Amino acid sequence: MFTSTLLTVASLLATNALAAYNPSCSNNVVTYWGQNSWGGAHLDSPDNWEKPLASYCEDSTFDVINISFLTNYNLTGLPVLNHAFHCETTYNYTNTLHCPDIGTDIKKCQDNGKKIVLSLGGGNIYTYGLSSEADGQAFADTVWNMFLGGTHKYRPYDDAVLDGVDLDIESGEHTGYIGFINRLRSHFGGASKQYIISAAPQCVYPDANLGSTLSGAWIDNNYVQFYNNPCNLANMDNQWNFDYTSWDKLAKSNPNSNSKVYVGLPAGPGAAGNGYLDL
């Protein structure tokens, strides 16, 4: 993903957001937080850097916020987060971030009806990946224990329990993610919390990075990146470029009969190579 901030809507015509996430609605708005992408390119303007997580949960603009990113995982050690300048403290003798302030913000956001989801992957494609379905299952146990409803010695956000996981996989290798999702869902079955599993494929269909995961595993929300490719939303009048129909058909064939397609857009003119629209 080009930037950490992505505006997504579940309908091409939706313009208003609800006060809280409702999976049955067509006008939820989702964003990504945690990379300070604009700030990284404007080091001399800290007043305009990405704000703390809780500041984006004080109104009804966003229904879901995906925290980006869990950037390093391959079962050779504990997974590693990257939250830019928001958190740089680690547990002793580990590379595992310890971010109690973000944990407090997560709970504040949830109290305001927001869903806060952990996004896996991102643009640094050489630091993550799974080699088998068994690896995916083992990784799911780790994610469950460190970030969701389980227990672990190292929980980056302390006792805050995130609302699910998002797969922003751009490595071109999708092995293991069906096993990962299926194992997570086995944990979800014994929980009282409603969890979200989402994916953020590029708009070129079919997606080369997540592959059969999008049709073979349970997906609640598909945040299709309709930018940085000829299939961006600016070409929506050209059916040979903008291909919403194929994604809609894929969602309808998912094991989750209520799987949704969201239109992913850059949140600002500098947030992507192309595809920004002033809606």
Secondary structure, DSSP 8 states (H G I E B T S, - for coil): ---S-EEEESSTT-----SS--TT-S--EEEEESS-HHHHH-TT-GGGS---GGGGGSSSS-SEEEEEEEEEBSSSSS-EE--GGG---B-TTSS-B--HHHHHHHHHHHHTT-EEEEEEE-S-TTSB--SSHHHHHHHHHHHHHHHSSS--S--TTTT----EEEEE--SS--TTHHHHHHHHHHHHTT-SS--EEEE--BSSSS-TTTTTHHHHS--SEEEEE-SSSTTSGGGTT-TTT--HHHHHHHHHTSSSTT-EEEEEEESSTTSSSS-----
